[in-house]
Amino acid sequence: MTFLLQNVLIPDAESYAVVDVQITGTDIHAITPANTGVPDLAPAHELAAATVVNGADQLLLPGFVNGHTHSSQIWQRGLIRPLPLELWLTDVFDAAPALDLEDLYLGALSTAIDTLLSGGTCVMDHVLLSFNHELESVAAVARAYRMVGLRAFIAPLIMDEPMLAGLPRGRSLPHAPYPRSTAEILALMEEIVRQFHRPEDGIYIAVGPTGFHRCSDALLVGCAELSDRYDLCRHSHLLETKAQKLLADEKYGLSAVIHLQQLGFLDHRTSLAHGVWLSDRDLDILAETRSTIVHNPVSNLRLGSGIAPILKGLQKGVNIAFGCDGAASNDAQNLLEAIKLGTMLHTITDPDYQNWLTPRRTLEMAALGGATGVNLAARTGSLAVGKAADVVLYDLTHLSMLPRTDPIQLLVMGRPTEVVNAVWVNGKQLVADGQVLTVDVQELRRELLDRSRGDRAYSFQTIRQIEPHYRSLLASDLSD
Ligand SMILES: [Zn+2]
């Protein structure tokens, strides 16, 4: 198919230009100054059948990547108390077993739609698998993403150490071993790759060890080997909390980043969520290995994790992407909100305003930085001829975007609502006139409502096993 987007506004080096953009097949085929005639690069019969889109008063940007989320947590949005990560996790854990395969499917569907309608065209879903139904879980999530049509990286959350092992001094507490062996987990991951890794359909399996705090070296090395064998992205949580930093000292006698580097886990396909407690040396290693930090500012504040050293990372050349994180720790899944907070948050970490992030810079981080983090920068992440048409058209006539000043600054610093007018992914139009074309959103609303009315009686008990220990850490190590 061919689309002609006429008279759209795009950012150029300093300002804006009004252009016509031709999308043919999967790619951006031409970008020409507006009203200079139809670009003649496509075959005549395709142009004759082209769909013309009036782009006047609309801004075209490359799609963002939601570099880190957990789609199943849609069912926990608004549910989990304000708690620090280690205690919050126990509530999330208690709420998760109630989820069935249909819940996982609907969670991915809902996440995909939230992503599209806040400017995203790609998502990294660090996805929860239903125990003993792992293949069916991935199938349900992949089905949702394929139906919506955005690019989706599915990184099954895997671990081989129990929850208490993830806490400083936690191993000394009574606990059962993790109920599945490392070899079994890796074999299962390989089967998931064989069955579901379909880049040509926009479905990419990534290896997703939950984080060093709950993974053995054997599991991390096994994941890196799988990544090498099948050319998969690698995704993991990293140093989200101070407790995790203390645990790394205890577990390795080294920074977690040095340890991951020694295991061979860090490379240009590696994206690491959070990175709140990274040292300068850690940042140097992440830059050298071309790893990506996924910045999740909303989640980091909701869980009291801290403020990630993003400005320092950028100065050292680390690639930074944006993520929403799951809906249990960011009850909205709105990329523009995460980008807004990420743009403004660092004014309090650095008094020198010359280092502050600009809206243009953070949009580039969200798009090209995000694409780099999932090893797709050669295909997506910017408006360029020959790249995939993963693009978003924003309505500049919406009240939240008026009066007309600097559209990008207003898009990032304001509170844009319902401004995503159209979205294409890989040349296919997924959103038109603000409506998702590929799924019935009204039906999804009904299903989410119906399923919320069921007897989901949550009993948050697991916190009792951990809270006394956590409070003892709080009284000592975590307060230093
Ligand atoms: Zn997460």
Residues whose N, C-alpha, C, O or C-beta is under 5 A from the ligand:
A	BS01	ZN	D325
